[in-house]
Amino acid sequence: MQIKTKFSIYFLPILAIILNVYLWEKISFPYSNPEEVIGYYSFFSHSHFTDTIRYIVFVSTPLILFFVLFIFLNKQECLKFNEIFPNVSFRENEKNSQLNLIFYICLFILTAKFFSTEFPKNNLDIFHEGQLLSGAYNFFLTKEIWKNTYVISGLFMDILNANLAWSITGNESIGAYRFFIFFLQSFTSIIFLILGYYICKSFNLKKDEEVLFFLILSIVFLYLVNSNVLVFRDLPLACLLIFCLNIFRSHKSNLAICFLLGTLSIISLLWSLDRGMYLNATLISFIILLFFMKRNYQIFFIFLGILFSWILFYLLIGKGNFLLFIDHSFTILKYMDLQQGVIYPAPFSDEPNATRGTRNLLLIIINGFFVIFTLLNRKNNIPKETKLFLVILFILSFLFYKSGLSRSDAPHMKQAISFHTILFIIIIYFNLSNYLKKYINNNGLKFLLEKKIILILFLAIFLQNNINFQHMKNIFNFKERYIKFININDNFFLKENDRKIVNKLKELTKNEDCFQLFNYHTAYTYLIKKKTCSKFTHIFNLGPKKHQYDFIADIRQTNPKFILYETTPESETLIDYNDKKSLFLVYSFVRPSEKFPYINKFILENYKTLEEFNDWVILHRN
């Protein structure tokens, strides 16, 4: 490619990025909120469509320009449409015994880590873990799913994971639940390690390069999992990528994998609703690519898996629960942004999290440039099946970033960019390795692709996973530690203030059938071992006005004697209305009395203050 042509291809897309920075604030949709969902968006009359459209415009404009310019200005190096899709089977590399050995050693490391690591004994997250424990305990007591518990994140997340933990261990405790989550997170490390293995095998690299690439990917994957950027909620997405890559690489021997891929359609939605939506949208894109590859029999088995799993799910839970599942899912997706959305920071601004937000958007665009260039360029030696896999990875990553748009604080944006981080590492590796190959050939620095660098990276995996002789001793007393951990009293995981209010509530409600919170300390209903008096166990995600009326109807019917109201209001002087960060925290976490005015009015009309205990307001029925 000539320098002038290369300059032309990149200049207009970069100009489009600069223009989009200016247009960001100009893109705005009329605010509409007929169901009166109170949240960050409502305070600023911000449409829940605006950030998504801004994101699509900001990212897609330079990518479309790059795509068009590459086709028209670089015709000699550009593949024709029919040349993009391979019509022969993937050529397998020779067996790489060194790679297989290192892969199994890494599996051993992760297994050793699971059996040797100390179990998590940190304080209970009353909000996040509370959502999962209280919903699960509601089901544990009532044995009804959607009717008595409003499922928010997914059936497994909100209900089944904790119940599986309690069923397996025979103990309804925080320790049992945490051990199960600890196991799932360890299993997530293994699944992503397998994904890294298949990715490095798909590029037809030389043996040493394949090993080096695998070790780099392993370090990245394990870092993302160990830092909770990739979590067990992402398991279906990792399985999706593994299945897609295997299907791309083979023509005949993967019909079972096609069927399993189809079953992920419903499994992913039940595992985690938002991940399920990303998976199904990516699955549609994958089927379209298979159609152009004329893989009709594979498409048939994918649809067979989809149909079978949905019908089986319907038969297992019945018509009533199936309709409730559909209703809950659509309602959550419809109002999710209005409930918990935070306005995405304008690129290159001084708004909270703007630096991270800008960096993420630019990373997505860079990844898009690389995928388009790789897909269309006939001169690179990357197999066509692998190129198409990179397209699927980019599509999934692009969709996955929606979770960073919906809740654009630092932790959520960091998680949302995780799959783009993986794609970027692949980009860096290939560009850097191609440069180093030239440098090595010229200067004879062969050790970079020989055993020394491999040993260094291997050592990094050991250190990254805290594998040392001190921890290895824990393997021999794993059973003893496990039994002790699952039997730890729940009070051990509580802060002193939480322990006091829980003991107080236990005393008040010892003769009550249910108990209701009107705050975000959702774990309290689990900790006092009571079901909630409403199906909304986690009121933070209680959505439209209709849900407020549903909540009131539940309270009228169950007629709880006590309600734990909010803490006593903090002084308004603590809020600096001139500080953007302070306002961000206030408007992104609205108090229940403001967020749910209809419920608040009903409660104050029918309940009176019994006492104030440790800043908590306990209400008693009139």
Backbone torsions as a table, in degrees:
resi	resn	phi	psi	omega
1	MET	NA	127.1	-179.8
2	GLN	-69.4	153.2	-177.8
3	ILE	-60.8	-40.0	-179.1
4	LYS	-64.1	-42.0	179.2
5	THR	-66.1	-44.3	179.5
6	LYS	-60.8	-42.3	179.2
7	PHE	-61.4	-43.0	-178.9
8	SER	-65.3	-39.3	-177.8
9	ILE	-66.2	-36.0	-176.6
10	TYR	-92.9	-24.5	-173.2
11	PHE	-64.3	-50.2	-177.8
12	LEU	-64.6	-42.5	175.2
13	PRO	-60.0	-40.0	177.8
14	ILE	-66.2	-38.8	175.9
15	LEU	-62.2	-37.5	178.5
16	ALA	-64.1	-37.7	178.0
17	ILE	-62.8	-45.4	179.4
18	ILE	-61.4	-43.0	179.0
19	LEU	-64.6	-38.6	-179.3
20	ASN	-66.5	-30.9	174.8
21	VAL	-60.3	-43.0	178.7
22	TYR	-67.9	-38.3	-175.2
23	LEU	-80.6	-12.1	-174.5
24	TRP	-49.8	-54.6	-178.0
25	GLU	-71.0	-21.2	-179.7
26	LYS	-74.0	-26.8	179.8
27	ILE	-79.7	110.2	-177.7
28	SER	-152.6	138.7	179.8
29	PHE	-110.5	152.6	-180.0
30	PRO	-58.8	136.1	-179.9
31	TYR	-76.5	128.2	178.4
32	SER	-138.2	126.0	-177.3
33	ASN	-149.6	63.0	-175.5
34	PRO	-63.7	-24.7	179.7
35	GLU	-88.3	5.3	172.4
36	GLU	55.1	46.8	175.6
37	VAL	-78.2	118.8	-176.2
38	ILE	-93.1	130.2	178.7
39	GLY	-174.5	-165.2	-177.2
40	TYR	-56.6	-44.7	-177.8
41	TYR	-63.3	-38.8	-176.0
42	SER	-67.4	-32.7	179.7
43	PHE	-65.6	-29.0	-177.4
44	PHE	-111.6	11.0	-179.1
45	SER	49.0	48.0	-175.1
46	HIS	-101.7	122.4	-179.4
47	SER	-66.2	138.7	-179.6
48	HIS	-74.2	-6.0	174.2
49	PHE	-88.3	-21.3	-168.6
50	THR	-60.8	-51.3	-175.8
51	ASP	-64.1	-37.5	179.4
52	THR	-64.5	-44.9	178.7
53	ILE	-66.3	-40.0	176.4
54	ARG	-58.5	-44.2	-179.6
55	TYR	-62.4	-47.5	-178.7
56	ILE	-62.1	-44.6	-179.6
57	VAL	-65.6	-46.1	-175.6
58	PHE	-61.8	-40.4	-176.0
59	VAL	-85.8	-44.2	-171.4
60	SER	-73.9	-32.9	-177.2
61	THR	-57.4	-55.0	178.9
62	PRO	-65.8	-31.3	-179.3
63	LEU	-70.6	-40.8	177.4
64	ILE	-64.5	-42.9	177.5
65	LEU	-60.6	-44.4	179.8
66	PHE	-62.5	-42.9	179.7
67	PHE	-60.3	-48.7	-177.8
68	VAL	-66.7	-45.7	-178.4
69	LEU	-64.6	-38.3	179.9
70	PHE	-63.0	-40.1	-179.3
71	ILE	-67.8	-43.7	-172.8
72	PHE	-86.8	-27.9	-177.2
73	LEU	-100.0	-7.8	-176.1
74	ASN	-134.5	49.0	-172.5
75	LYS	-62.0	-34.1	-177.1
76	GLN	-65.9	-36.6	-177.6
77	GLU	-94.1	-5.4	-173.4
78	CYS	-92.6	130.7	176.5
79	LEU	-71.4	146.7	172.2
80	LYS	-76.7	162.9	-173.8
81	PHE	-56.6	-46.2	-177.3
82	ASN	-71.2	-17.2	178.9
83	GLU	-82.1	-15.7	-179.0
84	ILE	-67.3	-33.7	-173.0
85	PHE	-99.0	121.7	-177.1
86	PRO	-71.4	149.4	178.5
87	ASN	-121.8	13.0	176.1
88	VAL	-130.3	162.0	-178.9
89	SER	-67.2	152.3	178.0
90	PHE	-64.9	133.4	179.1
91	ARG	-83.9	113.1	-178.5
92	GLU	-71.9	144.4	172.3
93	ASN	-70.2	163.6	170.9
94	GLU	-64.1	153.4	179.5
95	LYS	-59.1	128.5	-177.9
96	ASN	-108.5	91.2	-175.5
97	SER	-64.9	-32.6	179.1
98	GLN	-66.6	-42.7	177.9
99	LEU	-63.1	-45.2	-179.6
100	ASN	-61.8	-40.4	178.8
101	LEU	-62.4	-46.9	-179.4
102	ILE	-65.4	-37.1	177.3
103	PHE	-60.3	-46.1	-179.3
104	TYR	-69.0	-33.4	175.9
105	ILE	-65.3	-40.2	177.6
106	CYS	-63.9	-39.2	175.2
107	LEU	-61.3	-41.0	177.7
108	PHE	-63.2	-40.9	179.2
109	ILE	-60.1	-45.8	-178.9
110	LEU	-67.2	-37.0	176.6
111	THR	-65.7	-43.3	178.0
112	ALA	-63.1	-38.1	178.1
113	LYS	-62.3	-43.1	-179.7
114	PHE	-59.6	-45.1	-176.0
115	PHE	-79.2	-16.3	-174.7
116	SER	-107.2	-21.8	-175.6
117	THR	-71.4	142.5	174.7
118	GLU	-66.5	141.3	-179.2
119	PHE	-73.8	151.2	-174.2
120	PRO	-70.2	115.8	-178.0
121	LYS	-115.0	18.8	179.1
122	ASN	-68.8	165.6	-179.6
123	ASN	-60.4	147.5	179.9
124	LEU	-65.5	134.7	172.2
125	ASP	-81.2	99.8	-172.4
126	ILE	-60.2	-31.1	-177.2
127	PHE	-83.2	-63.2	-172.8
128	HIS	-73.2	-52.6	177.8
129	GLU	-67.0	-29.9	178.0
130	GLY	-61.3	-39.1	177.8
131	GLN	-58.1	-42.0	-174.9
132	LEU	-78.3	-34.1	-179.0
133	LEU	-77.0	-43.5	-176.0
134	SER	-69.5	-42.0	176.4
135	GLY	-62.0	-41.6	179.8
136	ALA	-65.2	-40.2	-178.4
137	TYR	-70.7	-31.7	173.2
138	ASN	-57.5	-46.5	178.4
139	PHE	-66.6	-38.4	179.8
140	PHE	-58.0	-36.8	-178.2
141	LEU	-86.5	-38.4	-172.2
142	THR	-96.6	-23.2	-177.0
143	LYS	61.8	20.8	175.6
144	GLU	-123.7	139.1	-172.2
145	ILE	-90.6	-87.6	-170.4
146	TRP	-72.7	-23.1	-178.3
147	LYS	-69.3	-42.0	-176.0
148	ASN	-107.3	-4.3	177.9
149	THR	-139.9	124.3	178.2
150	TYR	-82.5	105.3	-175.9
151	VAL	-76.0	126.5	-173.4
152	ILE	-105.9	-61.3	-173.7
153	SER	-84.9	-28.4	-177.5
154	GLY	154.7	154.6	-176.1
155	LEU	-59.2	-44.9	179.9
156	PHE	-69.4	-44.2	-177.7
157	MET	-61.6	-48.9	-171.5
158	ASP	-86.3	-22.7	-170.9
159	ILE	-132.9	-56.7	-165.8
160	LEU	-75.4	-35.0	-176.6
161	ASN	-58.6	-50.0	-180.0
162	ALA	-65.3	-40.4	179.9
163	ASN	-67.0	-35.9	174.2
164	LEU	-63.1	-41.8	178.4
165	ALA	-61.0	-46.4	-179.0
166	TRP	-67.5	-35.6	179.8
167	SER	-69.4	-41.9	-178.4
168	ILE	-67.6	-43.8	-175.7
169	THR	-86.8	-18.7	-176.4
170	GLY	71.6	22.6	-176.3
171	ASN	-142.9	120.0	179.2
172	GLU	-86.9	84.0	-175.7
173	SER	-139.6	162.0	175.1
174	ILE	-64.2	-38.4	179.5
175	GLY	-60.3	-43.1	179.4
176	ALA	-64.2	-42.6	178.8
177	TYR	-63.8	-45.0	-177.9
178	ARG	-66.2	-35.6	177.4
179	PHE	-63.3	-40.9	-180.0
180	PHE	-64.2	-42.1	177.6
181	ILE	-66.7	-37.9	175.6
182	PHE	-59.6	-41.8	176.5
183	PHE	-64.0	-45.4	-179.7
184	LEU	-62.0	-39.9	179.9
185	GLN	-67.6	-37.1	176.2
186	SER	-66.4	-40.8	177.2
187	PHE	-63.8	-35.4	176.7
188	THR	-60.3	-40.6	177.3
189	SER	-58.4	-42.7	-178.2
190	ILE	-67.0	-43.3	-179.0
191	ILE	-63.5	-41.5	179.2
192	PHE	-71.5	-29.1	173.9
193	LEU	-64.7	-41.6	176.8
194	ILE	-62.6	-41.1	176.8
195	LEU	-59.5	-44.3	177.6
196	GLY	-60.7	-38.2	178.5
197	TYR	-62.5	-47.0	-179.2
198	TYR	-68.3	-35.4	178.8
199	ILE	-63.6	-47.8	-176.6
200	CYS	-67.1	-27.1	177.7
201	LYS	-76.1	-15.5	-172.0
202	SER	-89.3	-3.2	-174.7
203	PHE	-102.1	2.1	179.7
204	ASN	54.9	47.8	179.4
205	LEU	-86.7	164.9	170.7
206	LYS	-67.9	161.2	-171.0
207	LYS	-59.3	-48.0	179.8
208	ASP	-64.6	-39.4	179.0
209	GLU	-65.9	-36.2	179.0
210	GLU	-63.7	-44.1	178.9
211	VAL	-64.1	-45.2	179.9
212	LEU	-60.9	-44.4	-180.0
213	PHE	-63.1	-42.5	179.1
214	PHE	-62.1	-43.0	-179.4
215	LEU	-64.9	-40.1	178.1
216	ILE	-64.0	-46.4	178.6
217	LEU	-62.7	-38.8	-179.7
218	SER	-63.1	-43.2	178.6
219	ILE	-61.6	-42.8	179.9
220	VAL	-65.7	-49.1	-179.6
221	PHE	-59.0	-47.5	-176.6
222	LEU	-68.0	-34.6	174.6
223	TYR	-62.2	-45.4	-178.4
224	LEU	-65.2	-37.2	178.7
225	VAL	-73.7	-45.5	-178.3
226	ASN	-63.5	-29.3	179.0
227	SER	-93.1	10.5	177.8
228	ASN	60.1	28.6	171.0
229	VAL	-81.7	-44.9	166.9
230	LEU	-98.6	128.0	-175.8
231	VAL	-127.1	175.8	-176.5
232	PHE	-63.2	-18.9	174.1
233	ARG	-62.4	-23.2	-176.7
234	ASP	-88.8	3.1	-178.8
235	LEU	-55.0	-45.9	179.5
236	PRO	-60.6	-33.1	-179.6
237	LEU	-70.0	-38.6	176.4
238	ALA	-64.6	-41.9	177.6
239	CYS	-63.0	-40.1	176.8
240	LEU	-56.0	-48.4	-178.1
241	LEU	-65.4	-39.7	178.3
242	ILE	-63.2	-46.0	-179.4
243	PHE	-64.8	-44.7	-179.2
244	CYS	-60.3	-43.1	-178.7
245	LEU	-65.0	-41.2	179.2
246	ASN	-67.6	-37.4	179.0
247	ILE	-68.7	-41.5	176.7
248	PHE	-58.6	-39.1	-171.7
249	ARG	-80.7	-11.9	-174.5
250	SER	-133.5	154.3	-178.6
251	HIS	-106.7	-35.9	-167.3
252	LYS	-122.6	-27.7	-168.6
253	SER	-96.6	22.7	-173.9
254	ASN	-130.9	26.4	-178.7
255	LEU	-65.8	-33.6	176.2
256	ALA	-64.5	-39.2	178.0
257	ILE	-65.3	-40.1	176.8
258	CYS	-58.9	-43.7	179.3
259	PHE	-63.2	-45.9	178.6
260	LEU	-62.2	-39.8	177.1
261	LEU	-58.8	-41.7	178.2
262	GLY	-61.9	-36.7	-180.0
263	THR	-67.4	-21.9	177.7
264	LEU	-63.9	-19.6	-179.4
265	SER	-55.1	-50.1	-179.6
266	ILE	-87.9	-36.6	-178.8
267	ILE	-58.6	-42.7	-177.8
268	SER	-65.4	-38.0	178.3
269	LEU	-66.3	-36.2	178.0
270	LEU	-75.9	-31.3	179.5
271	TRP	-70.3	-51.2	178.4
272	SER	-158.1	118.4	-168.9
273	LEU	-58.6	-46.8	-177.3
274	ASP	-67.7	-41.0	176.8
275	ARG	-62.8	-36.5	178.4
276	GLY	-62.7	-38.1	177.9
277	MET	-66.5	-42.7	177.9
278	TYR	-63.4	-40.9	-178.9
279	LEU	-64.4	-46.2	-177.2
280	ASN	-66.4	-36.9	177.0
281	ALA	-65.7	-40.5	177.6
282	THR	-68.1	-37.1	179.1
283	LEU	-61.6	-38.9	176.3
284	ILE	-60.9	-44.4	178.2
285	SER	-61.6	-40.6	179.5
286	PHE	-63.5	-42.7	179.0
287	ILE	-63.4	-38.0	177.6
288	ILE	-62.1	-42.4	177.8
289	LEU	-64.5	-40.3	177.0
290	LEU	-62.9	-34.9	178.0
291	PHE	-62.0	-44.1	178.2
292	PHE	-68.6	-24.8	176.9
293	MET	-84.9	-1.4	-179.9
294	LYS	60.5	39.5	176.5
295	ARG	-95.9	60.6	-172.2
296	ASN	-64.8	-37.2	-179.1
297	TYR	-67.6	-34.2	176.5
298	GLN	-68.7	-40.6	176.2
299	ILE	-60.0	-42.1	-179.7
300	PHE	-59.1	-45.7	-178.1
301	PHE	-70.6	-30.4	174.5
302	ILE	-64.9	-46.8	177.9
303	PHE	-64.0	-34.5	177.1
304	LEU	-63.5	-41.7	177.2
305	GLY	-64.6	-40.3	177.8
306	ILE	-62.4	-50.7	-177.2
307	LEU	-62.4	-46.1	-178.4
308	PHE	-61.1	-46.3	-175.4
309	SER	-68.1	-39.0	178.3
310	TRP	-68.0	-42.2	178.7
311	ILE	-65.1	-42.8	178.5
312	LEU	-61.2	-44.1	178.0
313	PHE	-59.4	-44.1	179.3
314	TYR	-61.3	-44.4	-178.1
315	LEU	-68.2	-34.4	-177.9
316	LEU	-70.6	-38.3	-173.9
317	ILE	-102.6	-16.4	179.0
318	GLY	88.2	163.7	-175.1
319	LYS	-62.2	-44.4	-176.7
320	GLY	-60.2	-50.8	179.6
321	ASN	-67.1	-33.7	178.5
322	PHE	-63.3	-43.7	178.9
323	LEU	-66.1	-36.7	176.8
324	LEU	-66.1	-39.4	177.0
325	PHE	-60.3	-46.2	179.8
326	ILE	-63.8	-44.1	-178.9
327	ASP	-64.3	-47.4	179.1
328	HIS	-60.0	-45.4	-175.4
329	SER	-63.6	-47.1	-179.7
330	PHE	-65.3	-38.7	180.0
331	THR	-65.6	-43.7	179.4
332	ILE	-62.1	-46.1	-179.5
333	LEU	-65.3	-36.4	-178.0
334	LYS	-67.8	-39.3	-173.0
335	TYR	-108.4	4.4	-174.5
336	MET	-57.0	-48.1	-177.8
337	ASP	-66.2	-40.6	179.0
338	LEU	-65.6	-34.2	-179.0
339	GLN	-69.6	-51.7	-169.0
340	GLN	-127.7	6.2	-178.5
341	GLY	-64.9	146.9	174.4
342	VAL	-126.7	132.5	-176.2
343	ILE	-57.7	127.9	-179.0
344	TYR	-69.2	133.0	-176.7
345	PRO	-66.0	140.1	178.4
346	ALA	-64.4	137.7	-179.9
347	PRO	-59.0	139.5	177.1
348	PHE	60.4	30.5	177.7
349	SER	-106.7	-179.6	178.0
350	ASP	-101.7	17.3	179.4
351	GLU	-71.8	157.3	177.8
352	PRO	-55.9	133.9	177.3
353	ASN	67.7	14.0	-178.3
354	ALA	-67.1	-36.3	179.9
355	THR	-61.6	-48.9	178.5
356	ARG	-64.2	-42.9	-179.3
357	GLY	-61.8	-41.4	179.0
358	THR	-67.3	-45.0	179.8
359	ARG	-59.9	-40.2	-179.9
360	ASN	-64.5	-43.8	180.0
361	LEU	-62.9	-42.0	179.0
362	LEU	-66.2	-37.0	178.0
363	LEU	-63.6	-40.6	178.5
364	ILE	-62.1	-42.6	179.7
365	ILE	-65.7	-43.8	177.8
366	ILE	-59.0	-44.6	177.3
367	ASN	-60.8	-39.9	178.0
368	GLY	-62.9	-42.3	176.2
369	PHE	-57.4	-46.5	-177.1
370	PHE	-64.0	-43.8	-177.6
371	VAL	-65.3	-43.2	178.9
372	ILE	-63.5	-46.3	179.8
373	PHE	-60.7	-44.3	-179.5
374	THR	-65.9	-41.9	-177.2
375	LEU	-65.8	-41.5	-172.2
376	LEU	-92.0	-19.7	-173.2
377	ASN	-80.3	121.4	-177.9
378	ARG	-80.7	-12.3	-173.3
379	LYS	-85.9	-23.0	179.9
380	ASN	-76.5	156.8	-174.3
381	ASN	-101.7	19.3	176.8
382	ILE	-74.9	130.0	-179.7
383	PRO	-56.8	147.0	-177.2
384	LYS	-62.0	-36.7	178.0
385	GLU	-61.8	-38.3	179.5
386	THR	-69.8	-37.2	175.5
387	LYS	-59.0	-44.2	179.6
388	LEU	-66.4	-34.4	175.4
389	PHE	-62.7	-40.1	177.8
390	LEU	-62.9	-33.7	175.0
391	VAL	-63.4	-45.2	178.7
392	ILE	-63.1	-42.1	178.5
393	LEU	-61.7	-40.6	178.7
394	PHE	-66.9	-42.6	179.5
395	ILE	-61.0	-46.8	177.7
396	LEU	-60.3	-44.3	-179.2
397	SER	-63.9	-41.3	179.1
398	PHE	-61.7	-45.0	179.2
399	LEU	-69.0	-40.2	-176.3
400	PHE	-62.2	-27.8	-179.0
401	TYR	-68.6	-10.9	175.0
402	LYS	-55.7	-33.7	179.0
403	SER	-66.1	-24.9	174.7
404	GLY	-82.2	-22.0	174.8
405	LEU	-77.7	-39.7	-176.9
406	SER	-67.4	-39.1	-179.7
407	ARG	-132.0	81.3	-168.2
408	SER	-87.7	53.7	166.8
409	ASP	-97.1	172.3	-172.4
410	ALA	-59.2	-48.2	-178.4
411	PRO	-61.2	-41.9	-178.2
412	HIS	-70.8	-37.0	177.1
413	MET	-67.2	-34.9	178.4
414	LYS	-65.6	-41.4	177.2
415	GLN	-68.3	-41.1	-174.1
416	ALA	-65.0	-25.9	-176.8
417	ILE	-91.5	3.0	-170.7
418	SER	-59.9	-45.8	-178.1
419	PHE	-70.7	-29.9	173.5
420	HIS	-68.5	-32.7	175.9
421	THR	-61.3	-42.9	178.0
422	ILE	-60.6	-47.4	179.5
423	LEU	-62.2	-38.8	-179.5
424	PHE	-66.1	-37.9	177.6
425	ILE	-62.9	-39.6	176.0
426	ILE	-60.4	-42.9	178.6
427	ILE	-60.7	-50.5	-178.1
428	ILE	-59.6	-43.2	-177.7
429	TYR	-60.0	-48.3	-175.2
430	PHE	-69.9	-39.1	178.7
431	ASN	-69.7	-41.7	-178.9
432	LEU	-70.9	-40.5	-178.6
433	SER	-67.1	-36.3	177.3
434	ASN	-64.2	-38.0	177.6
435	TYR	-68.4	-43.7	-177.3
436	LEU	-66.6	-32.4	178.1
437	LYS	-58.9	-43.7	177.9
438	LYS	-64.6	-42.1	-177.7
439	TYR	-67.5	-39.9	179.7
440	ILE	-65.8	-43.6	-179.7
441	ASN	-61.6	-33.4	-178.2
442	ASN	-80.7	-29.1	-171.2
443	ASN	-119.7	-3.5	175.1
444	GLY	72.4	22.6	179.7
445	LEU	-84.1	65.3	-171.5
446	LYS	-72.1	-15.4	-176.2
447	PHE	-64.6	-20.2	-178.5
448	LEU	-63.8	-29.9	179.5
449	LEU	-108.9	13.6	178.6
450	GLU	-109.0	-157.0	-166.9
451	LYS	-69.4	-26.9	-173.6
452	LYS	-65.1	-48.4	-179.1
453	ILE	-67.2	-33.4	178.1
454	ILE	-65.2	-42.7	178.8
455	LEU	-64.8	-38.1	179.1
456	ILE	-63.3	-45.3	179.5
457	LEU	-67.4	-36.9	178.0
458	PHE	-62.1	-42.2	177.2
459	LEU	-63.4	-37.4	179.1
460	ALA	-60.8	-37.8	178.2
461	ILE	-64.3	-40.4	177.1
462	PHE	-60.0	-50.6	-177.5
463	LEU	-65.8	-38.3	-178.6
464	GLN	-61.8	-32.8	-176.7
465	ASN	-102.1	15.6	174.7
466	ASN	55.1	39.3	178.3
467	ILE	-85.5	110.3	174.8
468	ASN	-147.2	169.9	-174.7
469	PHE	-65.4	-28.9	179.0
470	GLN	-62.5	-45.4	179.9
471	HIS	-74.2	-32.6	-177.3
472	MET	-61.1	-25.3	178.4
473	LYS	-63.7	-26.8	-178.4
474	ASN	-66.6	-20.0	-178.8
475	ILE	-60.2	-38.5	-173.6
476	PHE	-74.7	-19.0	176.6
477	ASN	-116.4	29.3	-178.0
478	PHE	-59.4	-46.9	-177.4
479	LYS	-60.5	-43.2	179.5
480	GLU	-63.5	-43.9	179.3
481	ARG	-65.7	-38.7	179.6
482	TYR	-62.4	-49.5	-179.4
483	ILE	-61.9	-41.8	179.6
484	LYS	-64.6	-39.9	-175.6
485	PHE	-69.0	-44.7	-177.1
486	ILE	-71.3	-14.5	179.7
487	ASN	-102.1	5.2	176.8
488	ILE	-63.3	135.5	177.4
489	ASN	-61.7	137.7	-177.3
490	ASP	-56.2	-30.4	-179.0
491	ASN	-61.0	-24.2	179.9
492	PHE	-59.8	-32.1	-174.7
493	PHE	-89.2	3.7	-174.6
494	LEU	-103.8	147.0	169.0
495	LYS	-71.3	161.9	-174.9
496	GLU	-59.9	-43.2	-179.6
497	ASN	-64.0	-39.8	177.3
498	ASP	-66.2	-38.6	-179.7
499	ARG	-62.9	-39.5	-178.6
500	LYS	-66.2	-46.9	-177.7
501	ILE	-69.5	-33.9	177.7
502	VAL	-64.7	-44.7	178.0
503	ASN	-62.4	-37.8	178.0
504	LYS	-64.3	-44.6	-178.9
505	LEU	-67.5	-36.4	176.2
506	LYS	-59.6	-41.8	-179.9
507	GLU	-65.8	-42.8	-177.9
508	LEU	-68.5	-36.4	-168.8
509	THR	-105.8	14.9	-174.7
510	LYS	-60.9	-24.0	178.8
511	ASN	-107.1	9.5	-177.4
512	GLU	-97.1	148.0	179.6
513	ASP	-79.8	-32.3	-178.8
514	CYS	-145.5	167.6	178.7
515	PHE	-143.6	145.3	-176.5
516	GLN	-123.8	135.5	174.0
517	LEU	-100.9	149.1	166.6
518	PHE	-128.8	59.1	178.4
519	ASN	-160.0	-178.7	-175.0
520	TYR	-100.0	10.0	178.0
521	HIS	-86.9	67.1	-167.1
522	THR	-63.0	-25.4	-176.4
523	ALA	-66.1	-18.2	-173.2
524	TYR	-60.8	-37.4	-179.6
525	THR	-65.5	-37.2	174.7
526	TYR	-66.0	-44.2	-173.5
527	LEU	-65.0	-28.4	176.9
528	ILE	-94.9	5.2	175.7
529	LYS	58.1	49.1	176.8
530	LYS	-128.1	149.4	169.8
531	LYS	-79.0	159.6	178.1
532	THR	-81.8	154.8	-179.2
533	CYS	-83.8	-3.7	174.3
534	SER	-131.7	156.1	177.9
535	LYS	-69.7	-12.5	-179.8
536	PHE	-87.8	88.4	-176.8
537	THR	-74.5	-26.1	-177.1
538	HIS	-125.4	93.2	-167.4
539	ILE	-74.0	-13.1	179.5
540	PHE	-56.8	-35.0	-178.1
541	ASN	-98.4	14.9	174.4
542	LEU	-69.3	121.2	-163.6
543	GLY	-92.8	-104.2	-169.7
544	PRO	-72.5	173.4	179.7
545	LYS	-56.0	-36.7	178.7
546	LYS	-56.5	-38.6	179.0
547	HIS	-66.9	-33.0	175.7
548	GLN	-63.6	-41.6	177.4
549	TYR	-67.6	-36.7	176.1
550	ASP	-63.0	-41.5	178.0
551	PHE	-60.1	-47.0	-179.8
552	ILE	-61.9	-41.4	179.1
553	ALA	-61.6	-41.6	177.6
554	ASP	-61.8	-41.7	-178.6
555	ILE	-67.7	-38.7	176.7
556	ARG	-60.2	-40.1	-176.1
557	GLN	-74.9	-45.3	-177.4
558	THR	-82.8	-25.3	173.6
559	ASN	51.9	59.6	-179.0
560	PRO	-63.7	143.8	-178.9
561	LYS	-76.3	-35.6	-177.5
562	PHE	-125.1	148.1	171.4
563	ILE	-134.3	130.3	173.5
564	LEU	-86.2	109.9	-177.3
565	TYR	-82.7	-166.6	179.1
566	GLU	-70.7	169.6	167.5
567	THR	-70.4	160.6	177.7
568	THR	-60.4	138.9	-172.9
569	PRO	-58.0	137.9	175.0
570	GLU	-72.5	155.4	-178.8
571	SER	-64.4	134.4	178.1
572	GLU	-62.5	-20.7	-178.7
573	THR	-69.4	-15.8	179.4
574	LEU	-76.4	-13.7	-177.5
575	ILE	-97.6	120.5	177.3
576	ASP	-96.2	104.2	-175.2
577	TYR	-75.8	-3.8	175.1
578	ASN	-98.0	-4.6	-178.6
579	ASP	-103.4	119.7	-175.6
580	LYS	-64.2	-36.8	-179.5
581	LYS	-66.9	-41.0	178.4
582	SER	-62.9	-44.5	178.6
583	LEU	-64.8	-36.4	178.9
584	PHE	-58.0	-45.1	-179.2
585	LEU	-67.3	-37.7	-178.9
586	VAL	-67.2	-48.8	-173.0
587	TYR	-81.6	-16.5	179.8
588	SER	-91.1	-5.9	-179.7
589	PHE	-141.9	72.3	-172.0
590	VAL	-74.8	138.2	179.6
591	ARG	-64.2	147.6	-177.5
592	PRO	-57.3	-36.4	-178.3
593	SER	-63.3	-28.9	176.4
594	GLU	-89.8	-35.1	-174.9
595	LYS	-73.7	-30.9	-176.6
596	PHE	-128.9	72.4	-172.7
597	PRO	-64.1	-33.7	-178.6
598	TYR	-68.8	-41.6	176.3
599	ILE	-65.7	-44.5	-178.5
600	ASN	-58.8	-42.3	178.9
601	LYS	-62.6	-44.5	179.8
602	PHE	-61.7	-44.5	-177.9
603	ILE	-63.8	-45.9	-177.6
604	LEU	-68.5	-25.4	177.3
605	GLU	-80.1	-23.9	-173.6
606	ASN	-114.9	-5.6	-179.6
607	TYR	-132.2	152.0	177.5
608	LYS	-126.8	162.6	-177.9
609	THR	-70.9	123.1	173.9
610	LEU	-83.7	-48.9	176.9
611	GLU	-167.9	163.9	171.2
612	GLU	-107.9	121.8	-174.7
613	PHE	-125.9	115.4	-179.4
614	ASN	50.6	45.9	-179.9
615	ASP	76.0	-5.7	176.6
616	TRP	-88.0	140.9	176.8
617	VAL	-99.5	116.3	178.0
618	ILE	-101.4	124.2	-176.9
619	LEU	-102.5	149.0	178.9
620	HIS	-123.7	141.5	-179.0
621	ARG	-63.1	137.0	178.9
622	ASN	-61.5	NA	NA
